[in-house]
């Protein structure tokens, strides 16, 4: 059973969001990293990039495949996890802590209501 912190919001595309004020920390779920296998490269947007909910903001490459990353909320990227450049395996080891990907200054916090809670996300991953 994959780990699902109850304080996060989740997208159907397997991203998580941790809200701190108007900022959204974004990464991929434990379920997603487990499905992908060993992650070898993460491509993330530059600080200042505008992202739109539901659209791609980067890619994650594993030994098995390359997957798009989808923004769960819209806004401006204000921080990127530079540690993932040298250590993409942090996404596998610690998807909710050290393996976060970007921080977005949200332009529309109402978009959070479209995301799932841990129970709703668990329902879609357990089919």
C-alpha positions as CSV (number, residue, x, y, z in Angstrom):
1,X,0.0,0.0,0.0
2,X,1.5,3.3,-1.0
3,X,1.9,6.2,1.4
4,X,-0.8,8.9,1.2
5,X,-0.4,11.9,3.6
6,X,-3.8,13.2,4.6
7,X,-2.8,16.8,4.5
8,X,-2.2,16.9,0.8
9,X,-4.5,17.2,-2.3
10,X,-4.1,14.9,-5.2
11,X,-4.7,15.0,-9.0
12,X,-6.0,12.1,-11.1
13,X,-2.7,12.4,-13.0
14,X,-0.8,11.4,-9.8
15,X,0.5,14.7,-8.6
16,X,0.2,15.9,-5.1
17,X,-0.2,19.5,-3.7
18,X,0.8,20.8,-0.3
19,X,-0.6,24.3,0.2
20,X,1.3,26.9,2.3
21,X,-0.6,30.2,2.1
22,X,-0.8,31.1,-1.6
23,X,2.0,28.7,-2.5
24,X,1.5,25.2,-3.8
25,X,4.3,22.6,-3.4
26,X,3.9,20.0,-6.2
27,X,5.4,16.6,-6.7
28,X,4.3,13.1,-7.8
29,X,2.8,10.6,-5.5
30,X,4.3,7.5,-3.9
31,X,2.0,5.4,-6.2
32,X,3.3,7.2,-9.3
33,X,7.0,6.8,-8.5
34,X,6.4,3.2,-7.7
35,X,4.7,2.6,-11.0
36,X,7.5,4.5,-12.9
37,X,10.4,2.6,-11.2
38,X,13.9,4.0,-10.8
39,X,13.8,7.7,-11.8
40,X,16.9,8.8,-13.7
41,X,16.0,12.4,-14.9
42,X,13.5,15.1,-14.0
43,X,12.9,18.0,-16.4
44,X,11.3,21.0,-14.7
45,X,10.3,24.5,-15.8
46,X,12.4,27.6,-15.0
47,X,11.4,29.9,-12.2
48,X,9.0,32.5,-13.6
49,X,7.3,30.1,-15.9
50,X,3.5,30.3,-15.9
51,X,1.8,26.9,-15.5
52,X,-1.9,26.1,-16.1
53,X,-3.9,23.5,-14.3
54,X,-4.2,20.3,-16.3
55,X,-1.4,21.2,-18.7
56,X,2.1,19.7,-18.7
57,X,4.9,21.4,-16.8
58,X,7.7,19.0,-17.2
59,X,8.7,15.3,-17.6
60,X,10.0,12.6,-15.4
61,X,12.1,9.8,-17.0
62,X,12.6,6.4,-15.4
63,X,14.4,3.3,-16.6
64,X,11.0,2.2,-18.0
65,X,9.4,5.3,-19.6
66,X,9.1,9.0,-19.9
67,X,6.0,10.6,-18.3
68,X,4.6,14.0,-18.5
69,X,4.0,16.0,-15.3
70,X,0.7,17.8,-15.1
71,X,0.1,21.0,-13.1
72,X,-2.7,20.5,-10.6
73,X,-3.1,24.3,-10.1
74,X,-2.3,27.4,-12.2
75,X,0.2,30.1,-11.4
76,X,3.8,31.2,-11.6
77,X,6.7,28.9,-10.7
78,X,8.5,30.6,-7.8
79,X,10.9,27.8,-6.9
80,X,12.3,24.6,-8.5
81,X,13.9,21.7,-6.6
82,X,17.4,22.0,-7.9
83,X,18.5,19.0,-5.9
84,X,16.7,16.7,-8.4
85,X,19.2,17.7,-11.2
86,X,21.9,15.7,-9.5
87,X,19.8,13.3,-7.5
88,X,16.5,12.5,-9.3
89,X,16.3,9.3,-7.2
90,X,15.0,11.6,-4.3
91,X,11.6,11.3,-6.0
92,X,11.7,7.6,-5.4
93,X,13.1,7.8,-1.9
94,X,11.0,10.6,-0.6
95,X,8.2,11.7,-2.9
96,X,6.4,13.9,-0.4
97,X,9.5,15.5,1.3
98,X,12.9,15.8,-0.5
99,X,11.4,14.8,-3.9
100,X,9.1,17.8,-4.3
101,X,9.4,19.3,-7.8
102,X,8.1,22.9,-8.0
103,X,6.5,25.6,-6.0
104,X,3.7,27.6,-7.7
105,X,2.4,31.0,-6.5
106,X,-1.3,30.1,-7.2
107,X,-3.3,32.4,-9.3
108,X,-6.6,30.7,-8.5
109,X,-6.9,28.8,-5.2
110,X,-10.4,27.7,-6.2
111,X,-8.8,25.1,-8.4
112,X,-7.8,23.2,-5.3
113,X,-11.5,22.2,-4.9
114,X,-11.2,20.1,-8.1
115,X,-8.5,18.0,-6.6
116,X,-8.9,14.8,-4.6
117,X,-8.3,14.2,-0.9
118,X,-6.3,11.1,0.2
119,X,-9.4,8.9,0.4
120,X,-10.5,9.9,-3.1
121,X,-7.1,9.4,-4.6
122,X,-6.8,6.0,-2.9
123,X,-10.1,5.0,-4.5
124,X,-8.8,5.7,-8.1
125,X,-5.4,4.0,-7.5
126,X,-7.0,0.8,-6.1
127,X,-9.5,0.7,-9.0
